[in-house]
Amino acid sequence: MPENGKITITVCMGSSCFARGNAENLSFIEQYLKEKGLEAEIDLCGARCENKCATGPHVTINGVLYSGVTPEMIRAVLNKTLEG
């Protein structure tokens, strides 16, 4: 977990990212946080288009932009981030 104890997740909600899978990714993240009891430790935000539509969907976790994300990728990154 980061030093300040908060993990920030930003999900691009631009139409391209949303259509390419961020609707599913957002649902996955919300369910993941609920199952792990982490709602209070995570800042979950939406963002307007990040102007990188060709490589979406995008999710930013603690300032690191991930492109072409899937729920499986998000799970792996969150598991690693939470262990760190």
C-alpha positions as CSV (number, residue, x, y, z in Angstrom):
1,M,0.0,0.0,0.0
2,P,1.3,3.5,-0.8
3,E,2.8,5.5,2.1
4,N,-0.2,7.7,2.5
5,G,-2.4,4.6,2.6
6,K,-4.5,5.7,-0.3
7,I,-4.5,4.1,-3.7
8,T,-6.0,6.3,-6.5
9,I,-7.7,4.6,-9.4
10,T,-8.9,6.7,-12.3
11,V,-11.0,5.1,-15.0
12,C,-11.3,6.9,-18.4
13,M,-14.9,7.3,-19.1
14,G,-14.5,8.7,-22.6
15,S,-16.8,7.1,-25.2
16,S,-14.0,5.1,-26.8
17,C,-12.6,3.7,-23.6
18,F,-16.1,3.1,-22.3
19,A,-17.1,1.2,-25.4
20,R,-13.9,-0.8,-25.5
21,G,-14.4,-2.2,-22.0
22,N,-14.2,0.4,-19.2
23,A,-17.8,-0.1,-18.4
24,E,-16.9,-3.7,-17.5
25,N,-13.6,-2.7,-15.9
26,L,-15.4,-0.1,-13.7
27,S,-17.9,-2.8,-12.5
28,F,-15.0,-5.2,-11.8
29,I,-13.1,-2.6,-9.8
30,E,-16.1,-1.7,-7.7
31,Q,-16.8,-5.4,-7.0
32,Y,-13.1,-6.1,-6.2
33,L,-13.0,-3.2,-3.7
34,K,-16.2,-4.4,-2.1
35,E,-15.1,-8.0,-1.8
36,K,-11.8,-6.9,-0.3
37,G,-13.4,-4.3,2.0
38,L,-11.2,-1.6,0.5
39,E,-13.7,1.1,-0.4
40,A,-12.3,3.5,2.3
41,E,-8.6,2.9,1.2
42,I,-9.1,3.6,-2.5
43,D,-10.0,6.8,-4.3
44,L,-12.0,5.7,-7.3
45,C,-12.4,8.5,-9.9
46,G,-13.7,8.8,-13.4
47,A,-11.9,10.9,-16.0
48,R,-13.0,12.5,-19.3
49,C,-11.2,11.4,-22.4
50,E,-7.4,11.1,-21.9
51,N,-6.8,11.6,-25.7
52,K,-5.2,8.2,-26.1
53,C,-8.2,6.5,-27.6
54,A,-6.4,4.2,-30.0
55,T,-4.8,2.3,-27.1
56,G,-7.8,2.2,-24.7
57,P,-9.4,1.3,-22.5
58,H,-7.2,3.2,-20.0
59,V,-7.1,3.0,-16.2
60,T,-4.6,4.9,-14.1
61,I,-3.5,3.4,-10.8
62,N,-1.3,5.6,-8.5
63,G,-0.3,7.7,-11.5
64,V,0.7,4.8,-13.8
65,L,-1.4,4.7,-17.0
66,Y,-2.4,1.2,-18.1
67,S,-3.6,0.8,-21.7
68,G,-5.7,-2.0,-23.2
69,V,-6.8,-3.0,-19.7
70,T,-8.9,-6.0,-18.8
71,P,-10.3,-7.1,-15.5
72,E,-7.6,-9.7,-15.2
73,M,-4.9,-7.0,-15.7
74,I,-6.5,-4.8,-13.1
75,R,-6.7,-7.6,-10.6
76,A,-3.0,-8.3,-11.1
77,V,-2.0,-4.7,-10.7
78,L,-4.2,-4.2,-7.6
79,N,-2.9,-7.3,-6.0
80,K,0.7,-6.2,-6.6
81,T,0.0,-2.7,-5.4
82,L,-1.8,-3.8,-2.2
83,E,1.1,-6.2,-1.4
84,G,3.7,-3.5,-1.9
